[in-house]
Amino acid sequence: MTNEIEYKEAKILAHTIVQSITLDAIKKECPTVPEIKIEISREVTDNELTECLQLLNSNLGKTYESVNGKKWKTGKREEMLEEGLVYVLFRLLDSDKLLGFMSMKLINERSLQVLYLYEIQLDEHYRNMKLGSFLMKKLEVIVKSINKEGKLKKLWYKTYKDEYHDSNDSNLILTGVALTVFSVNKKARGLYNRLGYTLHRDSEIEKVLRNGKIIEPDYYMLEKVVN
């Protein structure tokens, strides 16, 4: 049952991404980004997965190794194949080189009814072109579009009927976007703060020792509520 629901959730998500993240919008909002093509997939190939993992390693490999050990790629590769994930790949039009990628999933569990951003990674040569901020803002558009369209609401009510009062239960919609960020990734945390992301109530928090020293967790869970 779980795989079937996640398949349907991913189908809804992929359809909405196609409508929300378009080349025309990127050209308009991020004019310095070179000519690219967008590939949206619910099942990445081994080659695509390897490309994404290589970019992730280039950007955050040292951080992953410090937190999860030298064999972090093994566990990360398994996570990147998780059921229900939808990938958005950005490639240079002339060379097919991977410029960046996003992976995301619809989540419905306990205190989370969100669009969860697993990864957003851009090649270092194509940053500072407003593309990252543009894509983050589009996640909010995706949430609003899915809630407005109503297919996810119907799916969740049909699947988890015993958990809701009726088909109009306020918990049958996405509340916003959530993500995980390494505490040492100050640049990413700054961007998320500027975009209105705050600490999720289930996130790990910093600890203050008796001598006043602050110990941060390895990562924080952040959320952006979307009305």
WORA-V172480 format. One record per residue. N is the residue number from 1. RES is the residue in one letter. OMEGA is omega in degrees with one decimal (999 if undefined). BURIAL is 1 if it has 16 or more other C-alpha atoms within 10 Angstrom, else 0. Layout:
BEGIN
n:res:omega:burial
N:RES:OMEGA:BURIAL
N:RES:OMEGA:BURIAL
END
This chain:
BEGIN
n:res:omega:burial
1:M:-177.1:0
2:T:-179.4:0
3:N:179.7:0
4:E:179.5:0
5:I:-179.9:0
6:E:175.6:1
7:Y:-179.4:1
8:K:177.0:0
9:E:-179.7:1
10:A:178.5:1
11:K:177.4:1
12:I:-178.8:1
13:L:-178.6:1
14:A:179.4:1
15:H:-178.8:0
16:T:178.0:1
17:I:179.6:1
18:V:-178.3:0
19:Q:-171.2:0
20:S:-178.0:1
21:I:-174.7:1
22:T:177.8:0
23:L:179.6:0
24:D:-179.7:0
25:A:178.9:0
26:I:179.2:1
27:K:-178.4:0
28:K:-174.1:0
29:E:-176.8:0
30:C:-171.7:1
31:P:-179.0:0
32:T:176.5:0
33:V:-179.9:1
34:P:179.1:0
35:E:-178.1:0
36:I:169.9:1
37:K:-177.1:1
38:I:176.0:1
39:E:-179.7:0
40:I:-172.7:1
41:S:173.4:1
42:R:177.2:1
43:E:179.8:1
44:V:177.0:1
45:T:177.4:0
46:D:-179.9:0
47:N:178.8:0
48:E:179.2:0
49:L:178.5:1
50:T:177.6:0
51:E:-179.6:1
52:C:-179.1:1
53:L:177.2:1
54:Q:178.2:0
55:L:177.5:1
56:L:178.3:1
57:N:179.3:1
58:S:-176.6:0
59:N:-170.2:0
60:L:-175.6:0
61:G:-178.7:1
62:K:178.8:0
63:T:177.9:1
64:Y:-179.0:1
65:E:-179.6:0
66:S:-178.1:0
67:V:-171.5:0
68:N:178.3:0
69:G:-174.6:0
70:K:-178.6:0
71:K:-175.9:0
72:W:-176.8:0
73:K:-179.4:1
74:T:178.6:0
75:G:-179.1:0
76:K:179.4:0
77:R:177.6:0
78:E:178.9:0
79:E:-177.0:0
80:M:176.3:1
81:L:-177.1:1
82:E:179.4:0
83:E:175.1:1
84:G:179.0:1
85:L:173.4:1
86:V:-179.2:1
87:Y:171.2:1
88:V:-178.2:1
89:L:178.2:1
90:F:-177.3:1
91:R:173.2:1
92:L:-174.4:1
93:L:-173.7:0
94:D:-175.4:0
95:S:-177.6:0
96:D:178.8:0
97:K:178.2:0
98:L:179.0:1
99:L:-179.9:1
100:G:177.0:1
101:F:171.9:1
102:M:169.9:1
103:S:-174.8:1
104:M:-175.0:1
105:K:173.8:1
106:L:-175.6:1
107:I:173.9:1
108:N:179.4:1
109:E:179.2:0
110:R:-174.9:0
111:S:-178.3:0
112:L:167.8:1
113:Q:-167.2:1
114:V:162.1:1
115:L:-175.8:1
116:Y:177.6:1
117:L:178.8:1
118:Y:-178.5:1
119:E:163.0:1
120:I:-175.0:1
121:Q:176.5:1
122:L:173.5:1
123:D:-175.2:0
124:E:-178.9:0
125:H:-176.3:0
126:Y:174.3:0
127:R:-179.4:0
128:N:176.2:0
129:M:179.3:0
130:K:-177.3:0
131:L:-179.5:1
132:G:179.0:1
133:S:178.4:1
134:F:-178.1:0
135:L:178.0:1
136:M:179.1:1
137:K:179.0:0
138:K:176.3:0
139:L:177.6:1
140:E:177.2:1
141:V:179.1:1
142:I:178.4:1
143:V:-179.5:1
144:K:-178.5:1
145:S:179.2:1
146:I:178.9:1
147:N:-178.1:1
148:K:-176.5:0
149:E:170.4:0
150:G:-177.8:0
151:K:179.8:0
152:L:177.8:1
153:K:179.5:1
154:K:179.8:0
155:L:-178.8:1
156:W:-179.1:1
157:Y:179.7:1
158:K:-175.4:0
159:T:-174.7:0
160:Y:-171.5:0
161:K:-176.6:0
162:D:-176.8:0
163:E:-176.1:0
164:Y:-179.5:0
165:H:178.7:0
166:D:-175.7:0
167:S:178.1:0
168:N:179.3:0
169:D:-176.9:0
170:S:179.2:0
171:N:-178.5:1
172:L:178.0:1
173:I:174.1:1
174:L:179.1:1
175:T:-179.0:1
176:G:-177.8:1
177:V:175.9:1
178:A:-179.5:1
179:L:175.6:1
180:T:179.7:1
181:V:176.4:1
182:F:-178.7:1
183:S:-178.6:1
184:V:-178.8:0
185:N:-173.8:0
186:K:-178.1:0
187:K:178.8:0
188:A:179.3:0
189:R:177.6:1
190:G:177.9:0
191:L:-178.4:0
192:Y:176.8:1
193:N:179.4:0
194:R:-179.6:0
195:L:175.4:0
196:G:178.2:0
197:Y:179.6:1
198:T:-177.9:1
199:L:175.5:1
200:H:-174.9:1
201:R:178.6:0
202:D:-177.9:0
203:S:168.0:0
204:E:-177.6:0
205:I:179.3:1
206:E:178.2:0
207:K:178.5:0
208:V:-180.0:0
209:L:-177.7:0
210:R:177.6:0
211:N:177.8:0
212:G:179.9:0
213:K:-179.1:0
214:I:177.3:0
215:I:179.5:0
216:E:173.7:0
217:P:178.9:0
218:D:-178.2:1
219:Y:176.0:1
220:Y:168.4:1
221:M:-178.9:1
222:L:177.5:1
223:E:172.6:1
224:K:178.6:1
225:V:-178.7:0
226:V:-179.9:0
227:N:999:0
END
